[in-house]
């Protein structure tokens, strides 16, 4: 699979996950607005506030992932995909297979701390 196809497939997957999280958050928003919702004494487990926070974190991560994939697709279109932004060398294909949105080779990513 070429990089563009792999990135577009990943983008579709992340957008599906993002839509699901939006649906779950909408349901939770309804629950939080219900008069019977007792956020601090839910015998079923996590509080609504805790669940809201967890889901918002997951949603934020997914939104950031879409941005990273979009940036990688822009690099594909510009012809700079797979080239390290720090040293200018090719990013190994194994790294791109694991992290298709990678902007640095392994050595530069280690130096940068990520």
Long-range contacts (C-beta under 8 A, 24 or more apart in sequence): 3-72, 3-76, 3-81, 3-82, 3-96, 3-100, 4-73, 4-76, 6-100, 7-69, 7-72, 7-73, 7-76, 7-100, 7-101, 8-73, 10-69, 10-100, 11-66, 11-69, 11-70, 11-73, 14-62, 14-65, 14-66, 14-69, 15-66, 17-62, 18-59, 18-62, 18-63, 18-66, 21-55, 21-58, 21-59, 21-62, 22-59, 24-55, 25-52, 25-55, 25-56, 25-59, 28-52, 28-55, 65-101, 68-101, 69-100, 69-101, 71-101, 71-103, 72-100, 72-101, 75-103, 84-108, 86-111, 86-112
